[in-house]
Amino acid sequence: MANTVSVDALRREVWQKELFKDVMDNMYFTQAGLMGEGENNIIQVKNDLKKGKGDRITLPLTAKLTGAGVSGDDELEGNEEAISAYSEQVIIGQKRFAVRLTGKLDEKFNAYNMRTDAKNKLSIRLQEFIERQMFLKLGGVANTTLNDVNGTVVGADALWSNTPDYIPDADTAAGYGSRYLCADTEGTDSLTTTDVITPALISKTKLKAVTASPKIQPLRVDGRNLYVMFIHPWQAYDLKTNAVWTQAQREANIRGEQNPIFRGSLGVWDGVLVKEHEYVPFLDITVALHSFRGPAVGTDCTADCCRALLCGKQAAVFAKASNDNGWVEKTFDYGNKVGFATGIIGGIQKIMFNSLEYGVVALDTGVTAQL
């Protein structure tokens, strides 16, 4: 009698596909319908490097036509308009995570499947890493000492794959710029805990996106144009306690929307869909020091600060390369212990057009002191 045995190489390939499917399907931007290969996404996925070798991809970017054209029988030949074209490069990097089990005896002691649990934990960790990178890049955060509200360092990998394009110091000092707004018009060095997010600030941020040159293009969602603003939970608290916001959402909030982009949203204000996410950049001035740009550089923040992000089309790009190390199993100690590793070869970067953000406007606000 012949027994059929599994082929180890095929088993690794299956687990690799399952893990990356879990990662991509369960990512926040995927669940919210905000990430995909098309241009009508905040995060545009590029798979070019999965087809061949290379250390970067180049995205061609063009601006809308603005010429006056000709009228009547006026000569069009010789009055053609040149298309303004630029490009953005995304460099590829690698990030890996691994776990090692204690040994076969310990596996026997545990009722659950420790190997399956290891795969699930690695999937979640990789997913969180990619999501954090997206917010760091969108926010232009280059501060590698950045912490979250619990004091955990979250900026250590801020420079991974691509150095973020930070908000110019002149803008954060002045309190405004072509792609930037501060709740205190005198700049982040004058922020206080009373300079909180308001519906009026959301409208002002949208106004910057609409009047920017080139204009930040809104997403097309079910026949309407919408921008999406991501705010930190502490900013969400301030917004939820704003009387103007609460009345507007009570009387005119979205109802019965089926498109995934509306799921989990706080509401809509002035054509801006507001979403809450804990990875929105937060600056604890007592720990991270100075600015989102980094310690001892940039403009001083004088209060805890959150950087809300108003996004339109193609705000950032996620470049994926083929990854033969997406799932690796290795034994140790004469086969008694087993370890698992996963990782990604790819790159994430905010898209810039002629040195300006192509699809995002940053809004810095103070937050109400939290106990």
Secondary structure by P-SEA (a helix, b strand, c coil): cbbbbbcaaaaaaaaaaaaaaaaaaaccccccccccccccccbbbbcccccccccbbbbbbbbccccccccccccccccbbbbbccbbbbbbbbbbbbcccccaaaaaaccccaaaaaaaaaaaaaaaaaaaaaaaaaacccccccccccccccccccccccccccccaaaaaaccccccccccccccccccccccccaaaaaaaaaaaaaccccccccccccbbbbbbbbcaaaaaaaaacaaaaaaaacccccccccccccccccccccbbbbbbccccccccccccccccccccccccccbbbbbbbbccccbbbbbccccccbbbbbcccccbbbbbbbbcccccccccccccccbbbbbbbccccc
